[in-house]
Amino acid sequence: RLIADLKTGGDLRGDDLTAFLESLQALNRAVGPIFPTLENPVTPGADPLVDAVIGLETDLDRSLPPGAMYAIPAAAEYPGAVPEEAERAAVTLSIDGKYRGWLRGRGAGGWAAKEMRPTGVYAAPGEVVKVTVPARVAGEGFEVVIGAYNGGLDNRDRWQRYPKLQRNFPVASRVTEASNALGGLVTIRIPREADYDSLEITIEGGVRAPLFVEGQTDPKAWKDEIRKYPAPWAELAGKRIILALPSEHIRNLGDPDKVLAVWDEILDKAAELCGGVNRDDYRAERIVFERQPSAGYMHSGYPVAAPQDKSVAQAVDARALREEGNWGFFHEYGHNHQHDLWSLPGTGETTCNLWSVYLFEEYIGKKREEGHNAVRPLERRERMNAYFSSGRNFDSEWSMWVALEAYLQVQEAFGWEPFKKVFAEYNTLPEREWPKTQQEKNDQWVLRLSRACGKNLAPFWAAWNLPLSEKVFTELAGLPAWEDHPVARYFK
């Protein structure tokens, strides 16, 4: 009955919210207290009372007025504690009020998401921050956000943290009050179509968080003061990307400019493969180093989420990032460049790896097989042989790495330029010419790539059993044949 009542908010909750919150807080302490960690995660379903407490705390934090919810005890462990003696400051800063977004149609890249601006302020768990903005942006879709990451844990069978970390508040008037029972970095969300110049905002009641802005932050001030700010999370903001990560990883970082310069180069190089996209026209990407991303080891989007393992150390090490590379980072930003218009069946986890290969070879200066074991010659040959010897079952065997082999064979024969040319065509393709069905996508891809290569690639893709319309063979009949392509013996 107690658990059911907690979930439904019946007699136990009553009309006295203060008394109920005191009871809930006491219950949290009694059953734990509840502290999900890497070493001791919470298993949903194992203890219904723990589930009910976490669920109710989470729901209340998102529904009660700012400051009404107590600081959830687990916040001290993650996202992190704020020192009691840390000054609650009033910070005035200017943010860019212009929305730039990302390439249209990049679903995995969160192309239409509101943009996030760092502030260098952290809201302590349960404490209210007051954000004052110019009157002209009130009611225009701006938001105050507390918490660096919004990924939930519905698809995880172990919780290493509370399942929801972020809370958003619409900016409906000049002054917005906000709080989060778990605490978190304060950011400002910029809505689509916003076209404001620099906006001056003031944030009161938060603690200072380390924030380095490339080209703006004084390096001496960073070393002497800013990197020592007390908040448990920090941000490094470059021209092309913003990194959000626990402050422990930047306390000894002496030169963020070097780190951000490498990240800028990586994102520019990735845009180069995508048809020479000018990143100046678009948003800075975001990456959050999160204890438990909501999906996979890392995931794409805005922001990209990466784990707090060796990846975070490499992300702030300019030499390691530049000389060693990171397949995972490159893979996720490959996802952010993918377009549904040129995606073949089952290649969601395939074509993003073209960016991994490209960045390893064209930026890091390493061979593709040094980036990932799966693209070593032996593994590639074994996969191809298995696919063709088992009957080329496109529906069941055309998988992530098998499909990549087809793309790599084209690239190894014709280079990267045809891919750049075709991606550029899709970037500016009028909507009336968009392929409407998967068959049209298959056909357009082979037609466009063949013309970019100057060879008829239809027999090659047909040998891989990609479904193609007869008109593709007819339209490409005038192009020279690609003689002796790697799978020629499989096409009749």
ChimeraX attribute file (.defattr): number of C-alpha atoms within 10 A of each C-alpha:
attribute: neighborCount
match mode: 1-to-1
recipient: residues
	/A:1	7
	/A:2	11
	/A:3	14
	/A:4	12
	/A:5	13
	/A:6	19
	/A:7	16
	/A:8	11
	/A:9	13
	/A:10	12
	/A:11	10
	/A:12	15
	/A:13	17
	/A:14	10
	/A:15	10
	/A:16	9
	/A:17	13
	/A:18	13
	/A:19	13
	/A:20	16
	/A:21	17
	/A:22	12
	/A:23	14
	/A:24	18
	/A:25	19
	/A:26	12
	/A:27	16
	/A:28	21
	/A:29	12
	/A:30	10
	/A:31	12
	/A:32	9
	/A:33	15
	/A:34	21
	/A:35	21
	/A:36	20
	/A:37	18
	/A:38	13
	/A:39	7
	/A:40	12
	/A:41	16
	/A:42	21
	/A:43	15
	/A:44	16
	/A:45	12
	/A:46	9
	/A:47	11
	/A:48	12
	/A:49	18
	/A:50	21
	/A:51	18
	/A:52	19
	/A:53	20
	/A:54	19
	/A:55	17
	/A:56	17
	/A:57	21
	/A:58	20
	/A:59	13
	/A:60	16
	/A:61	24
	/A:62	19
	/A:63	11
	/A:64	12
	/A:65	13
	/A:66	20
	/A:67	18
	/A:68	19
	/A:69	25
	/A:70	20
	/A:71	21
	/A:72	23
	/A:73	18
	/A:74	21
	/A:75	24
	/A:76	18
	/A:77	13
	/A:78	21
	/A:79	23
	/A:80	19
	/A:81	20
	/A:82	20
	/A:83	13
	/A:84	9
	/A:85	7
	/A:86	14
	/A:87	13
	/A:88	17
	/A:89	14
	/A:90	16
	/A:91	17
	/A:92	13
	/A:93	12
	/A:94	13
	/A:95	16
	/A:96	14
	/A:97	21
	/A:98	18
	/A:99	20
	/A:100	21
	/A:101	21
	/A:102	22
	/A:103	22
	/A:104	14
	/A:105	17
	/A:106	18
	/A:107	18
	/A:108	21
	/A:109	26
	/A:110	20
	/A:111	21
	/A:112	17
	/A:113	18
	/A:114	21
	/A:115	26
	/A:116	26
	/A:117	21
	/A:118	23
	/A:119	23
	/A:120	26
	/A:121	30
	/A:122	28
	/A:123	30
	/A:124	31
	/A:125	26
	/A:126	22
	/A:127	20
	/A:128	22
	/A:129	28
	/A:130	17
	/A:131	24
	/A:132	19
	/A:133	18
	/A:134	13
	/A:135	12
	/A:136	11
	/A:137	18
	/A:138	18
	/A:139	13
	/A:140	17
	/A:141	16
	/A:142	23
	/A:143	21
	/A:144	24
	/A:145	25
	/A:146	29
	/A:147	23
	/A:148	27
	/A:149	24
	/A:150	18
	/A:151	17
	/A:152	17
	/A:153	18
	/A:154	13
	/A:155	10
	/A:156	16
	/A:157	12
	/A:158	19
	/A:159	21
	/A:160	21
	/A:161	24
	/A:162	25
	/A:163	20
	/A:164	20
	/A:165	22
	/A:166	23
	/A:167	23
	/A:168	19
	/A:169	18
	/A:170	18
	/A:171	22
	/A:172	15
	/A:173	16
	/A:174	15
	/A:175	17
	/A:176	20
	/A:177	19
	/A:178	23
	/A:179	34
	/A:180	32
	/A:181	30
	/A:182	32
	/A:183	31
	/A:184	33
	/A:185	30
	/A:186	30
	/A:187	21
	/A:188	24
	/A:189	23
	/A:190	27
	/A:191	21
	/A:192	17
	/A:193	13
	/A:194	16
	/A:195	13
	/A:196	14
	/A:197	11
	/A:198	12
	/A:199	15
	/A:200	14
	/A:201	18
	/A:202	16
	/A:203	25
	/A:204	18
	/A:205	20
	/A:206	28
	/A:207	27
	/A:208	26
	/A:209	26
	/A:210	26
	/A:211	24
	/A:212	27
	/A:213	19
	/A:214	20
	/A:215	11
	/A:216	9
	/A:217	15
	/A:218	12
	/A:219	18
	/A:220	11
	/A:221	11
	/A:222	20
	/A:223	16
	/A:224	10
	/A:225	11
	/A:226	21
	/A:227	22
	/A:228	17
	/A:229	21
	/A:230	21
	/A:231	27
	/A:232	25
	/A:233	28
	/A:234	30
	/A:235	26
	/A:236	23
	/A:237	25
	/A:238	24
	/A:239	19
	/A:240	21
	/A:241	20
	/A:242	24
	/A:243	24
	/A:244	23
	/A:245	26
	/A:246	22
	/A:247	21
	/A:248	14
	/A:249	15
	/A:250	21
	/A:251	16
	/A:252	11
	/A:253	14
	/A:254	15
	/A:255	17
	/A:256	22
	/A:257	19
	/A:258	15
	/A:259	23
	/A:260	26
	/A:261	17
	/A:262	19
	/A:263	23
	/A:264	19
	/A:265	15
	/A:266	23
	/A:267	20
	/A:268	18
	/A:269	19
	/A:270	26
	/A:271	19
	/A:272	17
	/A:273	22
	/A:274	24
	/A:275	19
	/A:276	16
	/A:277	19
	/A:278	11
	/A:279	19
	/A:280	11
	/A:281	11
	/A:282	15
	/A:283	19
	/A:284	22
	/A:285	25
	/A:286	23
	/A:287	24
	/A:288	23
	/A:289	23
	/A:290	23
	/A:291	19
	/A:292	25
	/A:293	23
	/A:294	21
	/A:295	16
	/A:296	13
	/A:297	11
	/A:298	19
	/A:299	24
	/A:300	25
	/A:301	20
	/A:302	23
	/A:303	25
	/A:304	25
	/A:305	28
	/A:306	26
	/A:307	18
	/A:308	17
	/A:309	11
	/A:310	8
	/A:311	16
	/A:312	18
	/A:313	13
	/A:314	17
	/A:315	24
	/A:316	23
	/A:317	18
	/A:318	19
	/A:319	14
	/A:320	14
	/A:321	19
	/A:322	21
	/A:323	13
	/A:324	16
	/A:325	23
	/A:326	20
	/A:327	17
	/A:328	19
	/A:329	21
	/A:330	23
	/A:331	24
	/A:332	24
	/A:333	26
	/A:334	29
	/A:335	25
	/A:336	26
	/A:337	27
	/A:338	23
	/A:339	21
	/A:340	16
	/A:341	22
	/A:342	23
	/A:343	16
	/A:344	19
	/A:345	17
	/A:346	16
	/A:347	18
	/A:348	17
	/A:349	17
	/A:350	22
	/A:351	25
	/A:352	20
	/A:353	23
	/A:354	22
	/A:355	28
	/A:356	25
	/A:357	25
	/A:358	22
	/A:359	26
	/A:360	25
	/A:361	16
	/A:362	15
	/A:363	16
	/A:364	18
	/A:365	14
	/A:366	17
	/A:367	15
	/A:368	19
	/A:369	16
	/A:370	16
	/A:371	21
	/A:372	15
	/A:373	12
	/A:374	14
	/A:375	19
	/A:376	14
	/A:377	11
	/A:378	10
	/A:379	14
	/A:380	19
	/A:381	14
	/A:382	11
	/A:383	16
	/A:384	18
	/A:385	13
	/A:386	14
	/A:387	18
	/A:388	16
	/A:389	10
	/A:390	9
	/A:391	10
	/A:392	19
	/A:393	14
	/A:394	16
	/A:395	11
	/A:396	8
	/A:397	16
	/A:398	19
	/A:399	17
	/A:400	15
	/A:401	19
	/A:402	21
	/A:403	22
	/A:404	20
	/A:405	18
	/A:406	17
	/A:407	15
	/A:408	18
	/A:409	15
	/A:410	21
	/A:411	16
	/A:412	9
	/A:413	12
	/A:414	15
	/A:415	13
	/A:416	16
	/A:417	14
	/A:418	20
	/A:419	22
	/A:420	19
	/A:421	20
	/A:422	21
	/A:423	25
	/A:424	17
	/A:425	14
	/A:426	19
	/A:427	18
	/A:428	10
	/A:429	12
	/A:430	9
	/A:431	7
	/A:432	7
	/A:433	9
	/A:434	14
	/A:435	17
	/A:436	10
	/A:437	10
	/A:438	16
	/A:439	16
	/A:440	15
	/A:441	20
	/A:442	22
	/A:443	23
	/A:444	19
	/A:445	19
	/A:446	24
	/A:447	21
	/A:448	21
	/A:449	21
	/A:450	22
	/A:451	16
	/A:452	17
	/A:453	22
	/A:454	16
	/A:455	19
	/A:456	25
	/A:457	26
	/A:458	26
	/A:459	22
	/A:460	25
	/A:461	20
	/A:462	18
	/A:463	21
	/A:464	23
	/A:465	18
	/A:466	22
	/A:467	16
	/A:468	19
	/A:469	13
	/A:470	10
	/A:471	11
	/A:472	17
	/A:473	18
	/A:474	10
	/A:475	12
	/A:476	20
	/A:477	13
	/A:478	10
	/A:479	14
	/A:480	12
	/A:481	17
	/A:482	18
	/A:483	12
	/A:484	9
	/A:485	15
	/A:486	14
	/A:487	17
	/A:488	16
	/A:489	10
	/A:490	14
	/A:491	13
	/A:492	7
